[in-house]
Amino acid sequence: MSDVSLSSVLSFLDTDDAATVVERVRAARGERTKRSDRDGRTFLFSAPGDESQPTEVVWIDVEAAFDARSVEAFAERCADRGIDGTLLTTGDEEQAMETLALAFAADDQLDEPDEDGDRALLVDPDEVERPIDLVALPDLVDALEDADLDEDVIDEYHEPHEPEFEEILDEIDAEEARAAAEADEAENAGSGRALALLVAAVVVVAVVAALVLFGPF
């Protein structure tokens, strides 16, 4: 196993890989899952092994790009179906928490609308009651460790996302070499133009001098 941290590996995963990791956690708990991709969003329906219908749906977005209106609509659909809703992200936890709070904050927990109609929280996001849960990076790390899947996930996913230090240095050296070559080329091109202009000027001076000395034919 690599000495890279699990949280570092998870933070590099795209949404598809993150969903696969969550599926493995749920399978280790004896749950069945079904993934659904709709309008560019990834949802994971989950049910205990003895249930025929899903009891939870997880909206997975590694970039925490949830918006308050969509989160509110998601919660309403979950409530209509009688299932639990969860947001899961490996991105900015504070941003996700604030978005979740904005979706369900009471009127007295919000500031007056600004010129764009947006309202800011007047309270800590934790003070806002919300009907759906948030699973962030630390929670996913704990879940993988509890399921004894942490080493497997690190071994499987860290290589594509953690280039060797020497490879990084080689890329930097190559980029610097390209930049130096382009600079030399530009300098040489400039020198060539200057030399051509100088030669042309000398020719002109010579012609003028000849005319002055010998006059017209």
N, C-alpha and C positions, 0 to 999 in steps of 0.2 A: 504493500500500500504506500502511496505517496505521502509526503509530509504536508501536502497542501490541505488547507482547512475545508471542511464541508460547506461552510457558509460561502466561501470564495467560489467553490465549484458551482453551487446553486445560483449564485448571483450572475453567472455567465450564461445560464441556460435560456434558450428561447421558450416561448409559450408551449410549443409542442413537446419539447423535452421535459419541461416542468410538469405538464399534464401526465406524462408517462411516469414520472417519479411519484406523483400523487396517486396514480393508479396502483403502483406497487405498494405504497403504504396502505391503501385501503384493502388490497388483496391480502396483505399480511394480517389485517384485522378480521379477515373472513367476510369482507364486503364484496359485492359485485358492482361493477361500474360500467357506464356507457358514455362515451365521449360524443359531443355534438358541437360542430362548428357552424355558427350562424352569424351572418353579416360581419365576418372578420373577428368574431368573439368566440372564445372557447369555453364550453360548459361541460362539466363532468357530473353525470347523474349517478348517485350511489344508493345502494340498498343493502341492508344486512342479508346474510345468507338465507334467512328464513322468510324474507319478505319478497313478494312477487312484484311490487311496485317500488319505485325510488322513494326514499324518505328525505333525501337531501340533494340539492344541486349546488355545485361549486363553480363560480365564475372565476376563471383563471386569467390573470393579466400580469405578466412579469414586470411591466413598466408602470404599474399602478396608475394607468391612464383612465381610471373610472371617472365619470362625471356624475354630479349629484342627481340630475334628472333621470339618467339611465339606472342608477342605483335604486332610486325610489321606485321606478317602474319594475325593476327586477324583484324587489321585495314584495310588491303588490302581486305579481304573478305567482311567486312562491306561496304567498298567503292564500291566494285563490285556489291553488292546487293542494293546499294543506301539507306542504313540505318545507323543510328548513332551507334557508339560503345562506351561502357563505361566499365571501370574497377572498380570493387567495392571490397574494403577490409576493415576489421576491425583490421588489423594487423599494421605493421610498415609503416606509411604513407610516411616517408622520403625514405625508401627503394623502395616503389612503385613509388614514384615520380622520383627517379633516374633511375629506370628501364624504365619508360615511356620516359624519356628524352633521354636515351641511344638508344632507338629504333628509334628515329626520329631526332637526332642531326645531324647537317650539319658537313661536314668534318673538317671545321675550328673551330668547337666547341668541337672537340675531340683531345686527346693527341695521340702521336705515339703508335702503338701497342706494347704490352709487349711481352715477350717470348712465351706466350700462345695465342697471337693474340688478346687479350682483349684491349680495349681502354677506358680511363677514361675521364670523362667530364672536360672541361676546363672552363665551365660557370655554373652559377646557373641553376638548372633544370627548374626553372620558365621562363628562357630566351629561352627555346627551344619550337618552335611551334609544336603542336601535333594535329593530326586529330581526336583523341578520348579523352574522358574525364576521370577523376579519381574521384571516390567518396570514401572518407575515413570515419573513425569512427565519427569525428565531424559532417560531412555532414549528415550521417545517423541519428545521434541523433537529429539534427535540423529537418530532414524530419519527424521523428516520432512525435516530439513535435508539428510541424505544423499540422499534421494529427490527433492530440489528441490521439495518440496510445501509448504514452510513458508509462503511468501507466499500461495499459493492458500488454504490453511487459514485464515490470518489474515483475508484479504479476505472469505472466505465466512462465517466464524463470529463475528467480533468484534462486529459491529453489534448483534445481539440481546442481547448480554451486557454491552456497555460503553456505558451511556447517557451522553449529553453532560453536561458539568459543569453547564451552565445548566439542564438538565432536572432534575438532582438538586436544585439550589438552589430551583427552582420548586416541587418537591414538598415541600421543607422549609418554604418560605414558606406554602404552602397548608395544611400540617398545623398550623403555628403559628397561622394565621388561624382555622382551625376550633377549635383549643383555646381561643383567646381569646374567640371568639364563644360557645362553650359556657360558659366561665367567666362572661361578662357575663350570659348568659341565666339562669344559676343565681343570680347576685348579684341580678338584677332580680326574679327570682321570690321570693327571700328578702326583699327590701325590700318587695315587694307584700304578702307575708304579715304582715310586721311592721307595716305601715301599717294593714292590716285589723284586726289585734289592737288597735292603739292606738285606732282609731275606736270599736271595740266597748267598750273600757275607758272611753272618755270618755262614751259613751251610758249605760253602767251607773252611772257616778258621777253623771251628771245625773239619772237616775231616782231614785237613792237620795236625792240632795239634795232633790228635789221632794217625796218622801214625808216627809222630816224636817220640811220647812217647812210643808207644808199638811196633813199628817196624812191619815188615811184619809177616804174620801168618806162 
